[in-house]
Amino acid sequence: MRKEVGGNVQGSKGEQRGGMKDFNYRKYRNDLAREVKQEQDRGRRREILEAARETPEYQRAAILHRADAARQQEKLRAAGFFEEAEAFRKVAEFAKAVESAGGRALLVGGCVRDELMGIPPKDYDIEVYRIPPEKLKQLASAFGEVSEVGMAFGILKLHIGDIEIDVSLPRRESKTGRGHKDFSIGADPHMRVEEAARRRDFTINALAQDILTGEIYDYFGGVRDIAQRTLRAVDEERFRDDPLRVLRGVQFVGRFGLRVEDRTAAMMREMRGELRHLSKERMREEWIKLFTKSRKPSLGLQAAMEWGIFHEMHPEVRNLPQTLQDPRWHPEGDAWVHTLMVVDAMARIVEQEHIQGKEALILMLAAFCHDFGKPATTKEEGGRIRSLGHEQAGVAPAAKFLSEIGIESSLIDPITKLVAEHLKPSVFYVQEVQRGSRVTDGAIKRLAARISPATLRQLAYVAKADHMGRGPFVDPDNPEKSLIPDEYPAGDWLLERAAKLGIQEEKPKPVLFGRDLIALGFPPGKMFGKILRVAEDLHVQGLSREEILNVLAAHRGHSLEELAMILEGKREHEGPGNDFA
C-alpha cells in the first residue's frame, strides 16, 4: 500500500509496483537545487539538471508539484482557468459539508489523472466514504439540484449552476454474465479506499485525492505510470470483467500517447472477441473520445489494429494495411499508414480551427473513413497502382463501420457524403488552375448540394487532411522538385469560389418553392418535387429565377407530367450540366 500525502510517499518494504519508499518531493527538489547552486561551472550545472530530468524521481516530483499547485484556486485563476477555479471552490465546499457530517470526500478517476498530467480538470468525480446513501442525498441537495437516476448504484448527479458533479459511494461489483448489464452492484460506504481503487481499470485511473488536504492515494503505482507514460491494468481478474476496457485502452493510448505494459496488451488481444457482447451505445462513447480528444488518434487506432479489434469487429478496416498505393504519390506506404497520417492531420486542423462538438466528430470520422473504398478498387495497371472510383466505393463500408460503432444516422449522412466527394476539390483545382478549363459556378453549386448537410468548408478540410497525410516526396512530373504536403491551395481556391457564391457553409438556397407553383395555378401533386429539382438544375446552368418562372407561366395549361417533360427538354437544351460546362 502506498499513500502520497502532499508529495510524501509512504509504502511498505514489499511493495513491487508502487515504486519508491518515503519519497518527499519537496525535499528532493530542494536538495537538487542546492546541488546545482553549489556547482560553479555552468556546463556542469546543465549536466546535473539534464541527468536529473531523466530519473523517475524528477518526473514524479514534477507531477506531485503540479498536483499541489493545481488544487489551489488562486493558481487556477492565475493561469486563466476561472471556470475550473469556481468549480473547485464548490467542490471544496461540498467536501467540507461531508467532513462535518463525519464522512470523507475524495476526488477519483479522471480528474485526478488529468490534474497530475497537467491538464485542468473539466469534470469532477467525488467518492464519499462513511456516509449512508440517504444522508448523502440530503447533503448534496443542500448544494444544488440532485438527479437520482443512478441512486440504485450509489451514484448521484449534483448540478451546481452550470457545473455537473458525479457524487458516488464506493461500490462492490461482481460479474454475473457476458452482457454489459450483467453485474451485481452494491454501494458500501464503509469500503476501504484501496479496495475501491482496485475495481478501476488502469492504474492511472485508480488514484484518489483528498479534496481538503491534497493527500494523494496511490495503491497501484498510478503516479509512477503517469510519469513513465505507461498504461497498466490494476487487477487482471477484475479487468477481464468488462470488455469495454479494451476500447478504453485504445482511447487512452490515443489521448495521452501511452505505452501499453506487455501483460495489459496481451489481455487486450485476448478480450477482443468479447466486444461483440457490448451495446453500440457503450462502445460509441469510447470511439468518440478517441477521435475528438486525441492529438494523435493514430496511436490508439494502431493499438486497435495490433490488438485485432478491426479483424474481429470491422472487416472494412482490416484490409487497409494490405492495400498498396502508388509510391510516386504515396511514399508513406500502404493505405493504413496513409489513413493514420490523415487522421492525425485532421486532428491538427480541428485544433487549429477551434472546431468542436459534432462538427469535429464528423471531420475526424470522414478523415478515418475516406479511403475505405481502396481495398476493393486498387489494381496494378501498366506498372502503376491505381484505385479508380475508390471514393464512391468507400461510401457503403464507411456507413457500415459508422453504424457498427453506434454513430447516429444524422451524422453518418454528412460523413459518407464527404467520403464520396473527398477528391473533388483537387479535381476542380487541377482542371481550372493547372489545365485552364473553367469550372463553372453551377458545378460548385451542384457539389455543395450533393454533400449537404455537410459543407464545402468541411469538404476542403477533409481534402486538405488527405493531402497532408503523406510524407515529403519527389514530384512525379518534375524530378528536380520536392513536394512537401503542408499547404493545400486547392482548398483555399474552393473556399474562395464558394465564398463568392455565399455557399461556404450551406448548400444553395432553392430557386423555387412549391408555393411558387401554386401561385402560378398548378395544383399540388407528387410531380412537384421533380419539377423543383429540374428547376434547380436550370438555375445552376445559368437561368435566373424570373426566367424559370416565365417558362412555367407560359405552360400553365399543361399537366404536371407534361410540365416536367418540358422543363427537362429545356435543361437538355441549356447544356449537360457537367462539372466543367
BELSUL-V559916 format. One record per helix or strand. SS is the DSSP state (H for helix, E for strand). FROM is the first residue (numbers start at 1). LEN is the number of residues. If there is no record, write none. Layout:
ss=SS from=FROM len=LEN
ss=SS from=FROM len=LEN
//
This chain:
ss=E from=2 len=4
ss=E from=8 len=4
ss=E from=23 len=2
ss=H from=25 len=14
ss=H from=42 len=12
ss=H from=56 len=15
ss=H from=73 len=6
ss=H from=82 len=19
ss=E from=104 len=5
ss=H from=110 len=7
ss=E from=124 len=6
ss=H from=133 len=9
ss=E from=145 len=3
ss=H from=151 len=3
ss=E from=155 len=6
ss=E from=163 len=7
ss=E from=171 len=5
ss=E from=183 len=5
ss=H from=193 len=6
ss=E from=202 len=1
ss=H from=203 len=3
ss=E from=208 len=3
ss=E from=216 len=2
ss=H from=222 len=6
ss=E from=230 len=2
ss=E from=233 len=1
ss=H from=236 len=4
ss=H from=244 len=13
ss=E from=259 len=2
ss=H from=262 len=16
ss=H from=280 len=14
ss=H from=297 len=10
ss=H from=309 len=5
ss=H from=315 len=4
ss=H from=320 len=3
ss=H from=335 len=18
ss=H from=357 len=13
ss=H from=374 len=4
ss=E from=379 len=3
ss=E from=384 len=3
ss=H from=390 len=15
ss=H from=409 len=12
ss=H from=424 len=11
ss=H from=441 len=11
ss=H from=456 len=13
ss=E from=473 len=3
ss=E from=478 len=6
ss=H from=489 len=13
ss=H from=514 len=6
ss=H from=528 len=13
ss=H from=545 len=9
ss=H from=560 len=15
//
